[in-house]
Amino acid sequence: MAERELHCDTCDGVQLFEAPPCVDGHGSHCPELLCTRCGTAVLTPALPRHPRRDRRHPTPHAA
């Protein structure tokens, strides 16, 4: 399980959060985390697995 320290609004302080077993296949990158003290669940922003490529098309050069 992935663990990280975050602010818990219920506990009103920084607590250890961990990802529960993920049934969606996210593994340790699951966006759902639970406070290990009180059980409050939070969702974190999902991070892309691969860096984005620059999708701009090259401009044609004048001949």
C-alpha positions in Angstrom: 0.0 0.0 0.0 1.2 3.5 -0.8 1.5 5.8 2.2 1.9 9.6 2.5 1.4 12.3 5.0 -1.5 14.7 4.3 -3.6 17.2 6.2 -6.8 15.5 7.5 -9.7 17.9 8.0 -11.4 15.5 10.4 -8.3 15.0 12.6 -7.4 18.7 12.1 -3.7 17.9 11.5 -1.2 16.1 9.4 -1.8 12.3 9.4 -0.5 9.3 7.6 -2.8 8.3 4.7 -2.6 5.0 2.8 -4.2 3.6 -0.3 -6.7 0.8 0.3 -6.6 -2.3 -2.0 -7.6 -0.8 -5.4 -10.2 -2.8 -7.4 -9.8 -0.4 -10.4 -6.3 -1.5 -11.2 -4.5 1.7 -10.1 -2.1 -0.2 -7.8 0.0 2.1 -5.6 -1.2 5.0 -7.8 -4.8 4.8 -6.6 -6.3 8.3 -6.2 -8.2 7.2 -3.1 -6.4 7.5 0.2 -7.6 6.8 3.8 -6.5 8.5 7.0 -5.0 5.8 9.1 -6.2 7.5 12.3 -9.9 8.2 11.6 -10.6 6.5 8.2 -11.6 9.7 6.3 -11.3 9.1 2.6 -9.8 11.7 0.2 -9.3 11.6 -3.6 -6.0 12.9 -4.9 -5.5 14.2 -8.5 -4.6 11.4 -10.8 -1.1 11.7 -12.2 -0.4 10.8 -15.8 1.6 7.6 -16.2 3.6 8.9 -19.1 4.8 12.5 -19.7 2.8 14.3 -22.3 4.3 14.8 -25.6 4.3 18.1 -27.4 1.3 17.7 -29.8 1.8 20.8 -31.7 2.2 20.3 -35.4 5.4 21.8 -37.0 4.7 24.8 -39.1 5.6 24.4 -42.8 8.6 26.3 -43.8 8.4 28.7 -46.7 10.3 27.5 -49.8 
